[in-house]
Amino acid sequence: MDRFSFLGSVHAQLIEDQYERYLKNPDGTEPSWRAFFQGYDFAKEIYAEEDLDGGGVPEEVVKEFHVLNLIQGYRSRGHLFTKTNPVRMRRSYEPTLDIENFGLSKDDL
């Protein structure tokens, strides 16, 4: 069982009140709450506000996700480009799998 599973059933206002008390007097806070809020403060230090806007993500990583989205597009819709039925022709399909639609360009190839 997760050590912090009790937080799922706790009212949000209670957590905010406990955090306010922790900020005023960390030593006066119950040890389990203190440990929780120390982890919270640690996460706030590591993931600063300026990183939340996406500025901290390298462009190579963003491009990799664009490529993964393109691959998923071919997996889900690529069969619509094939001629697998010899009896009747498949209706024409407008391609939506252009790399530009996935945030990529010819220079990225």
C-alpha positions as CSV (number, residue, x, y, z in Angstrom):
1,M,0.0,0.0,0.0
2,D,1.2,3.5,-0.9
3,R,2.4,5.5,2.1
4,F,0.4,8.5,0.9
5,S,-2.8,6.8,-0.1
6,F,-4.7,8.6,2.6
7,L,-4.3,11.8,0.6
8,G,-6.9,10.5,-1.9
9,S,-9.7,10.9,0.6
10,V,-8.5,14.1,2.3
11,H,-10.3,17.3,1.7
12,A,-8.2,19.8,-0.3
13,Q,-8.8,22.6,2.2
14,L,-7.3,20.4,5.0
15,I,-4.1,19.9,2.9
16,E,-3.9,23.7,2.3
17,D,-4.4,24.4,6.0
18,Q,-1.7,21.9,6.9
19,Y,0.7,23.3,4.4
20,E,0.1,26.9,5.8
21,R,0.9,25.6,9.3
22,Y,4.0,23.8,7.9
23,L,5.3,27.0,6.3
24,K,4.9,28.9,9.6
25,N,6.4,26.2,11.8
26,P,7.9,23.1,10.1
27,D,9.0,21.5,13.4
28,G,5.5,21.8,14.9
29,T,4.0,19.8,12.0
30,E,3.2,16.1,12.5
31,P,6.1,14.0,11.0
32,S,4.2,12.4,8.2
33,W,2.8,15.7,7.0
34,R,6.3,17.2,7.3
35,A,7.8,14.5,5.1
36,F,5.0,15.0,2.6
37,F,5.5,18.8,2.4
38,Q,9.3,18.4,2.3
39,G,8.9,16.3,-0.9
40,Y,6.5,18.9,-2.2
41,D,9.0,21.7,-1.6
42,F,11.7,19.6,-3.2
43,A,9.6,19.1,-6.3
44,K,8.9,22.8,-6.5
45,E,12.7,23.5,-6.5
46,I,13.4,21.0,-9.2
47,Y,10.5,21.9,-11.5
48,A,10.5,25.6,-11.4
49,E,7.7,27.7,-12.9
50,E,9.8,28.8,-15.9
51,D,10.1,25.1,-16.9
52,L,6.4,24.6,-16.9
53,D,5.8,26.7,-20.1
54,G,7.7,24.2,-22.2
55,G,10.8,26.4,-22.4
56,G,12.8,23.8,-20.6
57,V,12.2,21.0,-23.1
58,P,14.9,20.7,-25.7
59,E,13.9,21.0,-29.3
60,E,15.2,17.6,-30.2
61,V,12.8,16.0,-27.7
62,V,9.9,18.0,-29.2
63,K,10.9,16.8,-32.7
64,E,11.0,13.2,-31.4
65,F,7.5,13.5,-30.2
66,H,6.4,14.9,-33.6
67,V,8.0,11.8,-35.2
68,L,6.3,9.5,-32.8
69,N,2.9,11.2,-33.7
70,L,3.7,10.7,-37.4
71,I,4.5,7.0,-36.9
72,Q,1.2,6.6,-35.0
73,G,-0.6,8.4,-37.8
74,Y,0.7,5.8,-40.3
75,R,-0.1,3.0,-38.0
76,S,-3.7,4.1,-37.7
77,R,-4.4,5.5,-41.2
78,G,-1.7,4.1,-43.4
79,H,-3.8,1.2,-44.6
80,L,-6.1,3.6,-46.4
81,F,-3.4,4.3,-48.9
82,T,-3.0,0.7,-50.0
83,K,-4.6,-1.3,-52.8
84,T,-5.3,-4.6,-51.0
85,N,-8.7,-5.5,-52.4
86,P,-8.3,-6.9,-56.0
87,V,-12.1,-7.0,-56.5
88,R,-13.0,-3.4,-56.1
89,M,-11.1,-0.2,-55.9
90,R,-10.8,1.7,-52.7
91,R,-12.3,5.2,-52.7
92,S,-9.8,8.0,-53.1
93,Y,-8.4,9.2,-49.9
94,E,-7.0,12.7,-49.3
95,P,-3.7,12.3,-47.5
96,T,-3.5,13.8,-44.0
97,L,-0.2,12.2,-43.2
98,D,2.0,14.9,-44.7
99,I,4.9,15.6,-42.4
100,E,3.9,19.3,-42.2
101,N,0.7,18.2,-40.4
102,F,2.9,16.8,-37.7
103,G,5.1,19.8,-37.0
104,L,8.0,18.5,-39.2
105,S,9.6,19.7,-42.4
106,K,11.7,18.3,-45.2
107,D,14.7,19.7,-43.4
108,D,14.0,17.3,-40.5
109,L,14.4,14.2,-42.6
